[in-house]
Amino acid sequence: MNWLEDLRSRIDITKNKIYLDNAGAGPLSRDVVTAISNFIDLWSREGEPWDEALEHIVEARKEFGELIGASVDNIAATPGVTYGLNAILSSIEIKPGSNAVASPLNFPTGIISLQAMRSRGILKEVRLAKPRNGYVDIEEYERLIDDRTSIVLVDYVSWITGYRERVREVSEIAHKKGALVIVDAFHSVGVLEIDVKKEGIDALLCGSYKWLMGPHGAGFAYVSNELLQSLKPAFSGWMGIEDSVIKRRARGEKLFERPFNIEGFSPARDATILEWGTWPVIAFEGTLASMRLLKRFEAVYRYNTHTSRLVRRLMDGVEDLGLRLKTPRDSHAAIVVFEYRDPYGLAEKLRSMGIIVSPRPGIIRVSPHLYNTIEEIEIFLEQLKKHIKISGA
Ligand SMILES: Cc1ncc(COP(=O)(O)O)c(C=O)c1O
């Protein structure tokens, strides 16, 4: 069995579907299902597996750190992107009169948070960049980021065009003006090699259920050492303090031997400052198993040889059919987007044949991952061609 057959044998959906919607949600592997069911089984037989849960939260933070070139102390385990982002935003000291700059190619959730801050008067302005041809020019960031910019919020890979942002260049511009760069990397961790330090990223968010192929409910937040030292949380809880139960466990202390200090606030000195309460431990069990699977199959290193070949074939095939690509050819990851007059009609037709892609307003998004094959891409293109012929699209 070669590596691809081995990987596919662990992912049940590959047996009956051509699944090309990893940007929507990745499939669950046998490894994830087994890890979750073993954990629940243990829970039901022995009572709450608290010790295992705490150990696995720490291991999940470590595994995630490895995927982005960061140490475990810089990673928080959060219930998802939006929660992690809001934990960071509510811990940053923002000077009065500040603005934030964001790309409209971002998934809306972070921009909505910034707009909420503006409506409370925490930010004076939210500046949205103007994209052209599926991406935002670097000159546009230069135009928008000024001495009053506190935050620049960009998605590493756009959910809606597949554009891979030039993060290092954006962070150079932002840092010259003293702004922080916060990156939502939900569509890149698990597919691409990322190095937060080389790319000048101050904070990064990711969730479990897309390219990491975990269940819903887990996520991670990275903060650089410099940013960490300046965080002043407006909200916190018993997991965000230096004397949290997970820290007590690491020090070899009994978890509830001493009362918690409720007379003051001593925040954690590492990224757990962003963790507020008990983690969604079942989701983390599955996500940890999945990150280990992706590591074993060297997902991010195989991007160059396998996944990007699937993506190139998709792009060529779509253009050969006379359809207009929205994904820039020169800067993308594993999301391919093309314009289509009736996206829901096409997606439903393909679904009835066991091919899963996502329809979005005026476009179709196709997002292969490491476990997909070139034969699956050919079948998708063949069916797309037939549909165009029949529907006259
Ligand atoms: C880039 C990106 N960020 C964030 C989210 C939502 O994350 P969550 O609901 O886990 O906060 C999505 C959902 O599709 C997304 O595509």
The ligand as an ORCA input file, in Angstrom:
! r2SCAN-3c Opt
* xyz 0 1
  C     -11.378     31.822      7.613
  C     -12.444     31.482      8.591
  N     -12.350     31.953      9.846
  C     -13.281     31.685     10.782
  C     -14.376     30.900     10.497
  C     -15.374     30.626     11.579
  O     -14.706     30.148     12.690
  P     -15.421     29.818     14.065
  O     -16.878     29.695     13.801
  O     -14.782     28.534     14.519
  O     -15.099     30.891     14.994
  C     -14.527     30.380      9.200
  C     -15.673     29.533      8.864
  O     -15.883     29.065      7.776
  C     -13.539     30.693      8.225
  O     -13.640     30.252      6.965
*
